[in-house]
Amino acid sequence: MNGYEIFETTVVVCMHVVGVAMLLSLWRLLRGPTVPDRILALDTLSITAIAELMLFGLYLDSAIYFEAALVIAMLGFGSTVVLSKYVLRRDIVE
């Protein structure tokens, strides 16, 4: 095995591990006992989706996946802030 094959195998294994983490986050999102648990699961799901996109970009050697991960990161942060504000005060606009 040369260096590229080791790198490729490592990325594929990491993609599978992150995929399992996404499934666990989805399970917590659907079965979470409270609303804060579901918000945290949604945030974790977006972070693992970012990791999966970055690993996929490494695997295919394409920069477009990194840009998509950046967009998901910005949307994930904004949605977490809005949902947290709504849960605390039942009002989004101050």
Secondary structure as a PSIPRED ss2 file (coil, helix, strand):
# PSIPRED VFORMAT (PSIPRED V4.0)

   1 M C   1.000  0.000  0.000
   2 N C   1.000  0.000  0.000
   3 G H   0.000  1.000  0.000
   4 Y H   0.000  1.000  0.000
   5 E H   0.000  1.000  0.000
   6 I H   0.000  1.000  0.000
   7 F H   0.000  1.000  0.000
   8 E H   0.000  1.000  0.000
   9 T H   0.000  1.000  0.000
  10 T H   0.000  1.000  0.000
  11 V H   0.000  1.000  0.000
  12 V H   0.000  1.000  0.000
  13 V H   0.000  1.000  0.000
  14 C H   0.000  1.000  0.000
  15 M H   0.000  1.000  0.000
  16 H H   0.000  1.000  0.000
  17 V H   0.000  1.000  0.000
  18 V H   0.000  1.000  0.000
  19 G H   0.000  1.000  0.000
  20 V H   0.000  1.000  0.000
  21 A H   0.000  1.000  0.000
  22 M H   0.000  1.000  0.000
  23 L H   0.000  1.000  0.000
  24 L H   0.000  1.000  0.000
  25 S H   0.000  1.000  0.000
  26 L H   0.000  1.000  0.000
  27 W H   0.000  1.000  0.000
  28 R H   0.000  1.000  0.000
  29 L H   0.000  1.000  0.000
  30 L H   0.000  1.000  0.000
  31 R H   0.000  1.000  0.000
  32 G C   1.000  0.000  0.000
  33 P C   1.000  0.000  0.000
  34 T C   1.000  0.000  0.000
  35 V H   0.000  1.000  0.000
  36 P H   0.000  1.000  0.000
  37 D H   0.000  1.000  0.000
  38 R H   0.000  1.000  0.000
  39 I H   0.000  1.000  0.000
  40 L H   0.000  1.000  0.000
  41 A H   0.000  1.000  0.000
  42 L H   0.000  1.000  0.000
  43 D H   0.000  1.000  0.000
  44 T H   0.000  1.000  0.000
  45 L H   0.000  1.000  0.000
  46 S H   0.000  1.000  0.000
  47 I H   0.000  1.000  0.000
  48 T H   0.000  1.000  0.000
  49 A H   0.000  1.000  0.000
  50 I H   0.000  1.000  0.000
  51 A H   0.000  1.000  0.000
  52 E H   0.000  1.000  0.000
  53 L H   0.000  1.000  0.000
  54 M H   0.000  1.000  0.000
  55 L H   0.000  1.000  0.000
  56 F H   0.000  1.000  0.000
  57 G H   0.000  1.000  0.000
  58 L H   0.000  1.000  0.000
  59 Y H   0.000  1.000  0.000
  60 L H   0.000  1.000  0.000
  61 D C   1.000  0.000  0.000
  62 S C   1.000  0.000  0.000
  63 A C   1.000  0.000  0.000
  64 I H   0.000  1.000  0.000
  65 Y H   0.000  1.000  0.000
  66 F H   0.000  1.000  0.000
  67 E H   0.000  1.000  0.000
  68 A H   0.000  1.000  0.000
  69 A H   0.000  1.000  0.000
  70 L H   0.000  1.000  0.000
  71 V H   0.000  1.000  0.000
  72 I H   0.000  1.000  0.000
  73 A H   0.000  1.000  0.000
  74 M H   0.000  1.000  0.000
  75 L H   0.000  1.000  0.000
  76 G H   0.000  1.000  0.000
  77 F H   0.000  1.000  0.000
  78 G H   0.000  1.000  0.000
  79 S H   0.000  1.000  0.000
  80 T H   0.000  1.000  0.000
  81 V H   0.000  1.000  0.000
  82 V H   0.000  1.000  0.000
  83 L H   0.000  1.000  0.000
  84 S H   0.000  1.000  0.000
  85 K H   0.000  1.000  0.000
  86 Y H   0.000  1.000  0.000
  87 V H   0.000  1.000  0.000
  88 L H   0.000  1.000  0.000
  89 R H   0.000  1.000  0.000
  90 R C   1.000  0.000  0.000
  91 D C   1.000  0.000  0.000
  92 I C   1.000  0.000  0.000
  93 V C   1.000  0.000  0.000
  94 E C   1.000  0.000  0.000
